């Protein structure tokens, strides 16, 4: 039984920036639909640290579904790789700048180019509640690192810890310690370490 041709409203593909024809944007504009162009990815590297050839990512967003063959004709006309169905538009747009991947180079959001009425900013919006949850998780992880450092180095004076933070410009540690919860927990830990050392 023949495989059914994929249809989807949103498609994406990667372009070799050096081989794109001169008027490639005009070709995509002829689709009369919203589409988003990523910043030029010219600082990507492989897992081995080798540079990846400069490239662009494109998302085409239609009001109605388009077939794979329709999209393949477009990428063929640009002499680029085959198109793929977009599974999650938000994740893909954020991937354009590596927003959620701290291990990769972060590109400038201002260099995302929107065409045909597309709006990329809505994919970066975080609700106040979600932002608060993310901040809480981040602070908990920082506090955990402070506790680990304090225990591993047997810190017995609060000023020694503060000196280490200032010398190493760990401003995020200082922010967490400025909260009542952070200060109380670390102070109690330092006192406990000091008591144990006195008992030895």
N, C-alpha and C positions, 0 to 999 in steps of 0.2 A: 504494500500500500504506500503510495507516494507521501512524503512528508509535507505537511501543510505549511505554506509560506507564512512566516511571522508577520504580524501587523502590530503596530504600536503608534501611539501619539508622539512619544519622545524617543529620539535616537541620538547616539553620540558616536564620534569617531576621532581618531588622532591623526594629526597632519604633520608631515615633515616640512618644517617651515622653509627649508631651503629649496624644495621642489614644487611648492605651490605656484600655480600660474599667477600672472600679474593681477588679473581681475577676479581672483577667487571669491572675494567678498560679494562682488556683483552677482556671481553665479548663485550664491546662497540667498542673496536678497530676492532673486527671482522667484523663490519659493513662497514669498509673501507670507512669512510666518515669523514668529519670535525665535531668535536664536542667540546663544551666548558663546562668546569667544574667550578662552582662558588667556592669562598672561603668557608670554613666551617662557616655556620651561627650558631654561638654558643652564640651570644649575643642578639638575637631577643627576644622581649617581647610582650605580648598581650596588648590590650588597658587598661587592669586592672593592668599592671605592672608585671604579672606573666611570668617567663621564658618559652620560647618555646624550645622544644627538639631540640638539635643540628641536623642540616640537610644540605644537599647540593642541588643545583639546576643544572640541566643538560639540555643543548640544543644540539639536534642532527640536523645537517644541511646536507641534501642530494642534489645531483645534479638533481635527479628526484624525483617525488612524491612517498611517501610511505603510505600504508594504516594504518588505526587505528589498525587493527588486527595484522599487522606486528610489530608495535610499542608496542602493548599490550603484545605480546609474549616476547619481550625484557624485559619490566618492570616486567612481571611475573617471568621471569627467575632470576631476581634480588630480587624478593619478595618486590617490591616497588609499590607505588601508580600508578594509570593509567596515561597514557601520555595525553598531551593536545597539540592542534595545536598552534603554535606560531603566534600571530597576528601582532606583531611588534618586530623584532629581536633586533633592536637598543635599544628600551625601556627595553626589557627583560635583555639584557646584562648589561645595566646600573643599572638595579634593582639588579643584582648580588652583587653590592657593595652599594646599596641604594644611588646612585650618586645624584638622583634628589629628595630625600626625607630627608629634614633636621631633621625631627622628629624621624628618625631611626638611629641606630648605623651604621656608615660608615665603611665598610670593605676595606681592602687594595687591590687596583687594581692589585698590583704585585702578589697577591695570586690567581688570575684567571689563570686557567691552560687550555691552548689550545692544542687540539689533532688533528691529521690528517690534519695539514695545516691550521687550523682555525686561524683567526686574530681578537682578541677582541679589539685591540687598535683603529681600525677604527670607532668603535661605540662611542668612547669618543672624537673624533675630533670635534672641533667647529671652523667654519670658522672665519676669522678675523672680518668680518662684523657682524656676529651673536654674537661674543664675545663682540664687541663694544656696540651692542644694549643691551646685558645683563648687562654690566657694567653700562651703562647709567641708566637703570631701577633700579639697585641696589643703585646707588648714589642718585637718586631721592627719593627713599624710606628712605635712611639715612637722607637726608636733611629734609624730612617731619618730621622725628622723632626729629631732632634738633629743628625745628620750634615749634613743639608741646611742647617739654620740656621748651623751652624759654618762650612761652606764658603762660603755666600752672604755671610756677614758677616765672613769672614776673621778668625775668632777666633784669637788667638795666645797667649792666657793662659787657663788653665783656670779661674782665679778670675773672669774676666769672664763666662764661660759660667755658672758657678754663681750669680753675681750676677743675671744675666738670669733664670735659673730661679726664684730666690727672689723677685725683684721682681714677677714675673708669676705667681707661685704655681703653677708647673707641677710639681706634686708627682709626677705620673707620670714626668716626665723624671728627677727626682731619684731615684726608685725604680730606674729602669733603670740610671742611672749608678752606683748603689751596688753593682751586680754587677761581678764581676771582668771579664767580657767587655765590658760597656759602658764601663767605665773605661779599659781597655786600648785599645779601638778609638778612642775619642774623644781620649784623650791622644796616641796616635800620629798622629792626624789633625791635631791642634793643632800638634804638633812639626813636621809636614811643611809646614803652612801657614807657620809661622814661618821655617823654613829657606828656603822659596821667596822670601819677602819679603826676607830678608837677601841673597839672591843677586841681587836686582834692583838 
